[in-house]
Amino acid sequence: MARMEVSTALSRAPLGLAAPQVRVEVHLGPGLPTFALVGLPETVVRESKERVRSALVTSGFGFPAGRITVNLSPADLPKEGGRFDLPIAVGILAASGKIPPQALEQREFYGELSLGGELRQTPKLLPALIEGSRCGRELILPFANALEAGLVRHAKLKLAGHLRQVCDALNGEAELSAVACSANGADALAPAHRPPPDLAEVRGQFAAKRALEIAAAGEHGLLMIGPPGAGKTLLAQRLPGLLPPLAPFEALQVASLESAAGRRPCVGGGRPFRSPQHTASVAGLIGGGAMRPGELSLAHLGVLFLDELPEFTRTALEALREPLESGVVNITRLKRTWEFPARFQLVAAMNPCPCGYAGDRCGRCHCTAEQIARYRHRISGPLIDRIDIHLELMALPVEHLLGDVSSETESSATVALRVAAARHLQMQRQGKLNAHLGPPEVTEFCGLRRDSRVLLGTAITRLGLSARACHRVLKLARTCADLGSAPEIRRIDVAEAVQLRTLDKLTC
């Protein structure tokens, strides 16, 4: 086979949900044996020189003598990870005449090589596979990424376990395995075998369960205030079980975010539930290092649960404000800006005071009024205003704690049916859920009759509600009406919505 000396293999760089194309250009020239790798490679990419050299030799190809220059184009794009091992290796083989150069056309290559030539699992691959499939190219990747690859519908995917298999296929001497059709697209996103925690397992707390149902129906944020052991965490964990299942394109988006974070996508895992510790940094919440999505984006289309809310740093809490309104996170690093989706449902929990027992009948709390006020003021007013539901929980009475749990509450499946019906009404009426209505839409879809308007006016006067809080009461009332299949907001809906704003009553 004629010596070409110059070849180009295609791949893609991992940059959040983006996957820009990278041209791996290889030139073989005369001179002393050297191996130069340029194009802004990070440490792992620079080390690929030794992996590729050993993989070629142990696969029976030998290593070409002379000067080898590998350029990862575009040069100003940061390159990370071991995924470029395979395209570099096939590029060298094409430039040295071991495989036909036209075999590299309309193909993309991904995979880290072992010293023996085996292809190893490559992280952060799903966004690249989605972009490559849109271009109509054939994608060659390791067997270890088969499950992740099966999520991409209508893609030309070929799997290999060794560099030699790839070369034999490019020379027309063998065929690579394709991703099984049964693992393609929506079939791979089957429901998880393990059901989510059931609401029927929570004893008592009937008002909290009703608030959870309203939150699920309208995708409203929820803040629970109560002593330790009141059931705040149990309730939060059961919210995903009340939400409708993800559509196939939503599940693919969630899986892409997990892949971009370096995690193995959870196939059929249901809606995300993220519960970061209060020690989490701002970068850990919103994302940052190596352009990875943070907890806010990993909770996209699911639930973000922040326990011990006042214990988070003030900076971390304030970073929530913009994503709660816009549903996206913007990260700027090295003169580049990345955008991650972050349309999550916030559920937060906190104690009523530093010791956690304010209002306890046994008198265990010795916190002063000043200490309680300072503790609650760790959460800013603007952030509180952005959370629709504020619910105060009390310790569980003995009769509920020791009673028969099976007969006192509904299951998650029963509540989920009402939630799905209410969401269907909202999408038919306005094309979005109630929590995301803007001011003009609140005026259009949350109109009140005279008796309801009088009640809301009284609440505004007595509680000193802000304009934002007033709009949130109206959206909550609209959700309460939807759960009752009422075409108009009733007086009882307004009353229930006002009751769900505990902190407004405490600060009036």
SVG drawing of the C-alpha trace seen along z (x, -y; Angstrom):
<svg xmlns="http://www.w3.org/2000/svg" viewBox="-68 -46 86 56">
<polyline fill="none" stroke="black" stroke-width="0.4" points="0.0,0.0 1.4,-3.4 2.7,-5.6 0.5,-8.7 2.5,-10.6 -0.5,-12.8 -3.9,-11.7 -6.9,-13.0 -9.2,-11.2 -12.2,-12.8 -13.3,-12.8 -15.0,-15.2 -13.9,-17.0 -15.8,-16.9 -16.9,-20.4 -20.1,-20.1 -23.1,-19.2 -21.2,-20.6 -19.1,-18.2 -17.1,-20.3 -15.5,-18.3 -11.7,-17.7 -9.6,-16.9 -6.7,-14.6 -4.1,-15.4 -1.0,-13.2 2.1,-13.9 5.1,-11.5 8.3,-13.2 12.0,-12.5 14.4,-13.2 15.2,-11.8 12.5,-9.7 10.2,-12.1 6.6,-12.3 5.1,-15.8 1.5,-16.3 0.1,-19.9 -3.3,-21.5 -3.8,-22.5 -3.7,-18.9 -4.1,-18.4 -1.9,-16.0 -3.9,-12.9 -3.9,-13.6 -0.1,-14.3 0.4,-10.9 -1.4,-9.2 1.9,-9.2 3.2,-6.3 -0.1,-4.4 -0.4,-4.7 3.2,-3.6 2.9,-0.5 -0.6,0.4 0.7,0.2 3.7,2.4 1.8,5.1 -0.9,5.2 1.7,6.2 2.0,3.0 5.3,1.7 5.9,-2.0 7.0,-4.2 10.5,-5.6 11.0,-9.3 9.3,-12.5 5.6,-12.1 3.6,-15.3 0.0,-15.1 -2.1,-18.2 -5.5,-18.4 -7.4,-21.0 -8.8,-23.6 -5.7,-24.5 -7.4,-26.9 -9.9,-24.3 -8.9,-22.5 -8.6,-18.7 -8.9,-16.3 -9.4,-12.6 -8.1,-9.4 -10.7,-9.3 -8.1,-10.6 -5.9,-7.5 -7.9,-5.6 -8.0,-8.4 -4.3,-9.1 -3.5,-5.4 -5.6,-5.0 -4.2,-8.3 -0.7,-7.1 -1.6,-3.8 -3.2,-5.7 -0.3,-8.0 2.1,-5.1 0.1,-3.2 -1.2,-0.4 -4.9,-1.3 -6.5,-3.1 -6.9,-6.8 -10.4,-6.9 -11.5,-4.5 -11.3,-7.3 -13.7,-9.5 -17.2,-9.9 -16.2,-8.1 -15.5,-9.3 -13.3,-7.4 -13.4,-7.3 -11.5,-5.2 -8.7,-5.0 -6.1,-2.4 -4.4,0.0 -0.7,0.9 -1.9,4.1 -4.2,2.4 -7.5,3.1 -10.2,0.3 -11.3,-0.9 -14.4,-2.7 -14.4,-6.4 -16.2,-8.8 -18.3,-11.8 -19.1,-10.2 -22.8,-10.5 -22.9,-14.2 -20.3,-13.4 -22.3,-10.4 -25.4,-12.6 -23.6,-15.2 -21.9,-12.6 -25.1,-10.9 -26.7,-14.2 -23.9,-14.5 -24.7,-11.0 -21.2,-9.6 -20.3,-6.1 -19.1,-6.2 -16.5,-3.6 -16.2,-3.2 -15.3,-0.7 -17.6,2.3 -17.6,0.9 -19.7,-2.1 -22.4,0.1 -25.1,-0.7 -24.4,-4.5 -24.4,-4.2 -27.7,-2.4 -29.4,-5.6 -28.8,-7.4 -31.5,-6.7 -30.8,-6.2 -27.1,-6.3 -24.5,-4.3 -22.6,-2.8 -19.9,-0.2 -18.3,1.4 -14.7,2.8 -12.7,4.3 -9.2,4.0 -7.2,1.8 -6.6,4.8 -10.3,5.3 -10.7,1.6 -7.9,1.9 -9.2,5.1 -12.6,3.5 -11.1,0.4 -9.1,2.7 -12.3,4.5 -11.2,7.8 -13.8,8.0 -17.0,6.4 -17.4,4.6 -20.4,5.3 -23.3,2.9 -25.3,1.7 -28.3,4.1 -31.6,2.6 -33.3,3.8 -31.0,1.4 -31.6,-1.5 -33.5,-4.6 -36.6,-4.5 -36.3,-0.7 -33.1,-1.4 -35.0,-3.8 -37.4,-1.3 -38.6,-1.9 -36.3,-0.9 -37.1,2.4 -36.8,0.8 -39.8,-1.4 -39.3,-4.8 -40.2,-5.2 -44.0,-5.2 -45.9,-8.0 -48.0,-5.5 -44.9,-4.7 -45.0,-8.1 -47.0,-8.2 -49.2,-11.2 -48.2,-14.6 -51.4,-14.9 -50.9,-18.6 -47.4,-18.0 -48.5,-15.2 -51.2,-17.6 -48.5,-20.3 -46.3,-17.7 -49.1,-16.8 -49.6,-20.5 -45.9,-21.0 -45.8,-18.0 -48.9,-19.1 -47.6,-22.6 -43.8,-22.0 -43.7,-24.5 -40.7,-24.9 -41.2,-23.6 -39.5,-24.6 -40.3,-22.5 -39.6,-23.8 -39.8,-21.4 -37.9,-19.7 -35.6,-16.6 -37.6,-13.5 -40.7,-15.3 -40.3,-13.5 -38.9,-16.2 -36.4,-14.0 -38.9,-11.1 -41.3,-13.4 -38.7,-14.9 -37.6,-11.5 -41.1,-10.6 -41.6,-13.5 -40.1,-11.9 -42.6,-9.1 -45.4,-11.6 -44.0,-13.0 -44.8,-11.7 -42.1,-9.5 -39.6,-11.2 -40.3,-11.3 -37.6,-9.6 -36.0,-12.9 -36.0,-14.1 -34.4,-10.9 -31.7,-11.3 -31.1,-14.9 -30.7,-13.7 -28.4,-10.9 -26.3,-13.5 -25.8,-15.6 -24.7,-12.6 -22.3,-11.6 -20.9,-15.2 -20.3,-15.0 -18.2,-11.9 -20.8,-9.6 -22.2,-6.5 -25.7,-7.3 -28.4,-5.6 -30.6,-3.9 -34.2,-3.8 -33.5,-5.4 -36.5,-7.7 -36.4,-11.4 -33.2,-12.6 -33.1,-13.2 -30.0,-15.1 -29.3,-15.8 -25.9,-17.6 -24.5,-18.2 -24.5,-21.6 -20.7,-21.7 -21.0,-21.8 -19.2,-24.7 -20.6,-27.1 -18.8,-25.3 -20.2,-22.0 -23.7,-23.3 -23.7,-25.3 -20.8,-23.5 -17.4,-24.7 -14.2,-22.7 -13.4,-21.0 -16.8,-22.3 -18.7,-19.8 -22.3,-20.3 -23.1,-20.8 -25.8,-19.5 -28.3,-22.0 -27.9,-20.6 -27.7,-17.0 -31.2,-17.6 -32.5,-18.8 -36.1,-17.6 -36.0,-16.1 -35.7,-17.2 -33.0,-19.1 -33.2,-18.5 -31.3,-20.9 -31.4,-19.6 -30.3,-22.0 -30.8,-24.9 -29.4,-27.6 -26.1,-25.7 -25.3,-26.3 -23.0,-29.2 -24.7,-32.5 -22.9,-32.6 -24.1,-29.1 -27.7,-29.9 -27.7,-33.1 -26.3,-31.2 -29.7,-29.4 -31.7,-32.5 -31.1,-33.0 -31.4,-29.3 -34.7,-29.1 -36.1,-31.8 -34.4,-31.0 -33.9,-27.2 -30.4,-27.4 -26.9,-27.8 -24.2,-29.9 -20.6,-29.2 -17.7,-31.4 -14.2,-30.0 -11.1,-30.9 -13.0,-33.4 -15.6,-30.8 -19.2,-30.5 -21.1,-27.3 -24.8,-26.9 -26.3,-23.9 -30.0,-23.3 -31.2,-23.4 -35.0,-23.1 -35.2,-21.4 -37.8,-21.4 -36.4,-22.7 -37.3,-21.1 -35.5,-22.4 -35.7,-21.6 -34.6,-23.4 -35.0,-23.4 -37.1,-26.1 -34.2,-27.2 -30.4,-26.4 -31.2,-23.5 -34.1,-22.4 -36.8,-22.2 -38.5,-25.6 -42.1,-25.2 -41.6,-21.8 -44.1,-21.0 -41.4,-19.4 -39.5,-22.7 -36.2,-21.4 -35.5,-24.6 -33.5,-27.3 -32.7,-29.5 -33.4,-33.2 -35.6,-35.1 -32.4,-36.9 -30.7,-33.5 -33.8,-32.2 -34.0,-35.4 -30.3,-35.3 -30.6,-31.6 -33.6,-32.2 -32.0,-35.4 -29.2,-33.2 -31.7,-32.7 -32.2,-35.9 -35.7,-37.3 -35.4,-37.2 -34.6,-33.5 -37.5,-32.8 -39.8,-34.7 -38.7,-32.4 -39.9,-29.3 -43.7,-28.9 -44.6,-26.8 -43.4,-27.3 -44.7,-24.6 -44.3,-24.2 -44.2,-20.6 -44.7,-19.5 -43.4,-16.5 -45.5,-13.4 -48.2,-12.6 -48.0,-9.2 -51.2,-8.0 -49.8,-8.5 -46.5,-7.0 -47.9,-3.8 -51.0,-3.5 -51.7,-1.4 -49.9,-3.1 -51.6,-1.0 -55.1,-2.6 -54.2,-6.2 -52.8,-7.5 -52.8,-7.1 -50.1,-5.5 -47.8,-7.4 -49.5,-5.8 -52.9,-7.1 -51.6,-10.6 -49.6,-10.5 -52.8,-10.0 -54.2,-13.2 -50.9,-15.0 -50.8,-13.8 -54.4,-14.9 -53.7,-18.4 -50.5,-18.7 -52.5,-17.7 -55.0,-20.5 -52.2,-23.1 -50.5,-22.0 -53.8,-22.2 -54.7,-25.6 -51.4,-27.4 -48.7,-25.1 -46.6,-25.2 -46.9,-24.3 -48.2,-26.8 -44.9,-27.5 -43.5,-28.9 -46.2,-31.4 -44.9,-34.9 -46.8,-38.0 -48.9,-38.5 -49.8,-34.8 -50.8,-35.0 -53.1,-37.8 -54.6,-35.8 -55.0,-32.4 -55.3,-33.1 -58.2,-35.5 -60.3,-35.6 -64.0,-36.0 -65.0,-38.8 -65.1,-36.8 -61.7,-35.2 -60.3,-38.7 -61.5,-40.1 -59.9,-37.2 -56.6,-37.7 -56.7,-41.4 -57.1,-40.9 -54.1,-38.5 -51.9,-41.0 -52.8,-43.7 -52.4,-41.6 -49.3,-39.7 -47.6,-42.4 -47.1,-40.2 -44.7,-41.5 -45.8,-41.5 -43.8,-38.3 -45.4,-36.6 -48.8,-37.6 -48.2,-36.1 -47.0,-32.9 -50.1,-32.7 -52.2,-33.0 -50.2,-30.3 -50.6,-28.0 -54.3,-28.7 -54.5,-27.9 -52.8,-24.5 -55.2,-23.8 -58.1,-24.4 -56.5,-22.2 -56.2,-19.3 -60.0,-19.7 -60.7,-20.0 -62.2,-23.4 -62.3,-25.7 -62.0,-28.8 -60.0,-29.6 -62.3,-29.2 -62.2,-31.0 -61.1,-27.7 -58.2,-27.5 -57.0,-31.0 -57.3,-30.2 -55.3,-27.0 -52.7,-28.8 -52.3,-31.5 -51.9,-28.7 -49.0,-27.4 -47.0,-30.6 -45.9,-30.0 -43.0,-32.4 -45.1,-35.3 -47.3,-34.8 -44.2,-34.5 -42.6,-37.7 -45.7,-39.9"/>
</svg>
